[in-house]
Structure formats: structure tokens, C-alpha cells
Amino acid sequence: MAEGKVVGLKWARFLIPGILIIGASAYFVLFLMPDYCTEIDNMNETDPILEFNVQVVGDSLFGADADGCASVSTFMSLRLWLEVEDNSVPGATVAGDESIPEQYVSGDWNWTVIDGGGNDIMPYCTENDCDEVLDEIITDSGEGLIPDLVEKAQNDGSNVILIGYYSVPKGSEYEPVILEVEIINDRYKEFAEANEGVYFISLKDVMTPEETPELYSDDLVHPSDDGHYVIGEHIADFIIDEHKKETGMWFR
């Protein structure tokens, strides 16, 4: 056999396995990663809505780390037929480093969906006076970090939805701070009522421990995947309804 052919065969023995490894790695990254969602890819290939933009910022309520297509923003995307920009981070707080206000990315947003406060309340309010923590988030007169974030979004031309937390089941680690969470919910609602272009959605209208226990995860704090679905659909339907009030129709 000619020397060139022998050398070529030797190289092939190394090259072919390398190609297979690279191909397998690419397949894993594209299709088997926990956050990969085939439905979103399919949507993006079949004429999604491009002239309407929605951003989500907040904490683990939105389930940004959920596997596959199970996050709130994914269910919103599939209902709205556009890819929702999800900048929420599980465990995020309203105050402090890497905060929810810092998640916000300025842009041409039609809607910005915001939640937050639970992770600020939990470490401090079980045994301590919580007034300072609550007021940093939002005061009863409508000032604070969340109102500042809302103003920033509105300056970009965005409508804003403030999300009110749902009730937690008995035995939840958040049970001792129910009162403080309710104060935040009430202040969000009052702020929305007092400011044009700001809307309040109470997730108590979506899920309750008594009527929909299946919408809670086993930790009795977060929504289950079914909970993410119901929340995502509810928020998306609200956006669609508000757009129809203004224009008489949705895009699809």
C-alpha cells in the first residue's frame, strides 16, 4: 500500500471519532440540555410575532430554571406566539446585589412583567421588625425600588404588570411571613391602581392551596410545572385582552 494511503488511514482513525464526539456534543447542547424547548424552536420557525415585545423580571416564581418548556415565560411565549425575554433569576431579591431591578434590560418593550419581594422578606421578617425591608421594596405611599423599576420601564414606553403572590399551603416555610407578603401584594395593587399603564395581577385568582393543590410543588413554596402553565397562560391572556381593548384584535 502506498505510504500516502497509510498516513491517510492513520489520520482517519483519529479524525472520525473526533467528528463523532463533536457531533454528539452539539446534539446534546442543542437538544438534550435541561432548558431546551422544541416547541419554542418550532414557533420560531413558523412565523412568530416579531412586532411585539415582552420582558419578564423577578424571582423563582417564574421558574426560569425549569426543565424543557416548563417555565412561566415559555408558556407565555407559546400562548402569545412570540418569544418572551425572561431575565428572571431564581432566588433574586428586590434589594441588594444582582437585584431584580438590575435584571431589567432597556429596550422597545410593549409589556414588562415584574414580581419580587418574597426573598427579601423571608430571611428578615420571621423574627425581626420588617417595616424597613417592606419600605425598601415599596412604601405605602408608592415609593421604593419597585416603583423606580416601573418608572424605568415606562420611560421605555412599556406597560407594566406587577404580580401579586399566591397564598401558600399550610406547612410552607413562608407561612410565618404571610402578613408581610400580603402587605407587599396590597401595596403593589394600590400602586397599580394609582398609576396609568401599570396593572396588578393577583395569583390568588389563579391558584389556591384549597382548590388547586396540584399547582404547587412539593416544597409548598413554588409553583409546580402545572402551576407555571396556568400562571403563564393567565398573564398572556391578560396581555392579549388588554391589546384587544386598544386595537380590537390580536396579531394571530
Secondary structure, DSSP 8 states (H G I E B T S, - for coil): --HHHHHHHHHHHHHHHHHHHHHHHHHIIIIISTT--HHHHHHHTS----S--EEEE-SGGG-TT-STT-SHHHHHHHHHTS--EE---TT--SSSTT-HHHH---S--SEEEE---HHHHHHHHTTS--HHHHHHH--TTS-SHHHHHHHHHHHTT-EEEEEE-----TT-TTGGGHHHHHHHHHHHHHHHHHSTTEEEEEGGGT--TTT-GGGB-TTSSSB-HHHHHHHHHHHHHHHHHHHHHHHSS---
